[in-house]
């Protein structure tokens, strides 16, 4: 439980803040309602981001303890205040041509108008996040160096196509162009630009990692920066951003109170971070070999859901459950694999 100690502290502080906020807005009944909504939002965030924790762990397992702790502290600050509060505020500020202060007051005093701005620009965010997540999945699926394949021969066959240069980027661009058919003509350019940004940022972070790898002979750069995982740190933060906005949009279906949304999603994000570190330090991915596969397949499904959601509403319950089901299936396959290896 020591890996989740900070998360439980955040849980207690967050629940207390929710009670205080609700009480100050409408007495004891509002305080209890705020407490209930925060609990629902925590479950929403954890269910939507469980696969994110597994993928994060697959990156973090090569890092030293210092950078794992940095991911849990500085990365947590960015995840909570950057992705779950500031990022939505920036979107509304750009869309409505308002300052961040004005948008904050809009969120507090006119939450319906604030949430409508976010919903109106869901397609652009879905294009960015969906394409970025699709590339995460494709680069895992099309990795010809993988020795273990969860789905057997046909997965190995697909992975062999990874030897073709830039095939994942080509597929992502094709998916982006196809998704443009789901939206009206007036919004196609904005969605196209958002999707291209998703590709550029993924490729850019990958390029940064490659540059740092080439500096490994320099003990200062190689050990302190590359081994520390700056490239990976940026990658994980963008990955978190791609996951987080889906949770923010889903949260507005539950409540329009941006303070309660931030508290609930922040607590959930903290538990996801702690779960990530737990998986790394306990060597869970090494013990359950298909867990990483299940998480990446869940990310692939989420990427498709995000692109389809430009036109069709996909219930958040389905989005969260499909990831959990795939991870549980991969966990069961891992247990069977261990039994077979040990027999």
N, C-alpha and C positions, 0 to 999 in steps of 0.2 A: 504493500500500500504506500510505501515511501515515495514512489514515483508519482503518486496522485495527491500527495500532501498539499502542495501549493494549489492544486485545482480545488480541493475541498475548502481551503481558506478563501479562495476567490468565490466559491459557491456561497459560503456563509455571508461574506461581505456583500456580494451581489444580491442575495435574497433580502438582506437587511436594507440595502439601498432601494430595492423594489418596493418593500413595505413602506419605507419612508416616503418615497415618491408618490405611491398610490394614496397614502394617508393624507399627504399635503394637498392632493388634488380632489379628494372626495371622501375622506373619513375612512373608518375601519372596513367598510364593505369594498371600497376601491382598493384598499391595501391588500385584502385577501384575493381580490380579482387579479391584481398585479402579480401576486405571488403565484397564482395558478397559471397565468399566461407565461410567466418566465419559465416555469417548469415545462410547459409544452414546447416553448422555443428551444430549450436545452435539448430536449429529445429530437426536435426537428434538425437542429444543427449537427448533433452527433450522428444521426441516421444518414444525413446527406453527405457527411464528410468522413465516414468510417473508412471508406476505400481510400480517401485522401491520406489518412493516417498510415495505411499500409504502404502506399507508394512513397510517402515521405520517409518512412523507415528504410525502404530499400535504397534510398539515397544517403540517408544519415548514417547507415551502418559502417560506412568507410571513413567517417569523420572522427576526430578525437573528441574527448569529453568537453573540452572548452567550447567547441563550435556546436556541439549538441546542446549545451547549456545556453549558448547565444541564441540558438533557434527557439528555445523555450522561453527566453526572456525578451530580447530585442525583437525577435521574430513574432512573439506573442503580442507585443505592443503594436507592431505594424499590422498584425492580423486583426486586432480588436478595433483600434482607433483609426487605422488607415483604411482597411478593407470593409469594415462593417459600419463605420460612421462617416469618415471623411470621403471615401470613394462615392457613396450614394449622394452625399451633399454636393460634391464636385459635378456629378452628372446633372443634377437639378440646376445648379448654378449656371452651367454652360447652356443648358436647354432653355432656361427662363431668363438668361442674361441678368443674373442677380449676384450680389456678393455672397460669400459664405455665411456671413452674419445674418443677412436677410433670409437666406435659405434655412438657417437654423431656426429663426423665429417662425418661418413658414411651417417647418416641420412640427414645432411646438403648438402653434396657434391655428394652423390650417392643415392638419395632417392629411385630409382627403385630397387637397390640391397637391401637396408634396408627393404623396404616393402615386397620384395620377401622372405626374411628370416622370417618375421612375418607370412606370408601366408603359408610358408612351415611347420610351427609348429602350425597351426591353430587347427589341430585335437587334440593335447595334451591340449591346452587351452580350447577347446570346451568340452573335456571330464571332465576336472576339474570343469569348470563353470557350465556345463549342469547337472552334478551329484549333485553338491552343490545346485543348484536351484531346482532340482527335489526333494531333501530332504526337502527344505523349503516348497514346495507345498504339499508334502505327509504328513508332520507333521501337516499341517493345515487341509488337507482333512480328515486325519485319527484321528482327535481329537474327541474322544467320549464324551468329556465334553461340546462340542459346543451345544448350545440350539437353535440357529437360523441357518437354512439351506436354502441357496439361491435357490438351485435346487430341493428342496422338499424331498419327501420320499426316493428316491433312494440315494440322497446324505447322508441322515441320516443313511441309511443302510450301506453305504460304511464306514462312520465314526465309526460305531460300531465295525469294524474290528481293530480299533486302540487299543482295549484291548489286542490284541495279541502282545506279546513282540517282539520288533525289526522288526516289519513287514515292516516299511518304509525303513530301511537299507537293508533288504532282497530284496525288490523291486528295490532299487537303484542299488544293485550289479547285479541283473538280467538284468536291463536296460544297465548297463555298459558292461556286457558280450555280450549282443545282439548287442550293437553298435560296438563291435570289428569286427563283420562280415562285416562292411562297409569299412574297411580299409585294405591295403595290409599287408601281413604277416610280413614284416620287421619293421613295425611301431607299431605292436600290443602291444608289451611289454611296450613301452614308453607311449602309450595311456592308457593302463591298470594302470600303476603306477600313471599317472596324475589323473585318475578317483578315484583311491583309496585314493589319497591325498585329493580330494574333500570330500570324506566320512569321513576321519580321522579328518580333520579340522572342519567339521560340528559337529561331535560327540565331539571333543575336546572342542570347544567353549561351547557346551551344558553342558558338564561335568564341565567346569569352572563356569558356571552360577549356577549349582547345589551346587558346593562346597561353593560358596559365599552365597547362600541362607541359608546354614546350619550355617553360621557365623552371622546370623541376630541378635542373642542375644547380641553380642558384639556391643555396640553403635558405636565404631570407625569403625569397619569393616562393620557392618550391614548397617549403615546409609550413611557413606561416600563412601564406595565402592559399595555395592550391590545396594542401592537406587540410587547411582550415575550411575550405569549401565556399569561397566567396561566390564563385560561379554557380555552385549548387544552391547556395543561400538565395540568390536572386531567382533561380529557377523555381525553388519551392515557394517563394513569396508570390510569384506570378501564378503558379499552380493554385495557391490558396485563393488568390483573387478570382480565378476562374470558377472556383467552387463557391466562394462566399456570396457572390451577388445572387445566385440562385436561391440561397437561403434567405437573403434580405427580401427578395420579391415574395417568397413564400410566407415570410413573417408578416407582411402587410395584409395577407389574407386572414390573419389571426387577430392582429391589432394594428392600429394606426399610430400608436404612441412610440415615437422614435427612441425615447429614453429606455422604455421597457424592452424594445427590440434590441437595442445595443447591449443591455444587461444580459438578456437571455442568450443571445448569440455569442456574446463574449465568454460567458461561463461554458457554453457548449464547446467553443473553440479551444478553451483552455484544457478541457478534458481530452479533446482530440490531440492536442499537442502532447499531453502527458502520456496518452496511449502510444503515440509515436515513439517517444523516448523509451517507454516500457518495452515495446517490440524490439527496439534496437539493443538495449542493454541486456535483455533476457535471451537474445539470439533466437527469437521466435520464428523469424523468416528462414533461418537455417534449419530449424526443427520441422517446420511445416512448409515444405518446399513449393507447394502450389498456391500459397496464400498471396504471393505477389502477382501470380497469374490472374487469380480471381479479381484482385483489386484493379488491375489494368483492363480486364474485360468490363468491369463495372464502369470504369472511366470512359471506355469506348461507347458503352450504351448511353452514359450521361451526355457525351458529346453529341450523339445523334438526337437525344431528347432535346437538348438545348437548341439545336438547329431547327428541329421540327416545331419547337415552341414559338418560333417566330410567327407562326400562323395559328397553331392549335394549342389549346391549353392542356398541359399535362399535369395531372394532380401531383402535388408534392409527396403525398403518401406513396404513390407508385414509384416516383424517382428515388426516394429513400429506400424503399423495400427491395427494389431490384438490385441495388448495390449490396445490401445485406445478404440477400439470397445467393448471389454469385460468390461472395466471400465465404459464406457458410458451406457452399458446395465445394469450393476449393479447399477449405479446411478439412472437410470429410475425405476428399481425395488425398490430401496430405497424410491423414491418419492411416488410410489404407496403404499408401505408399510406404510408410514407416513400418507397418506390420509386415508387409511383404519383404522389405529389406532386412528386417530383423529375424525373419523366419528361416 
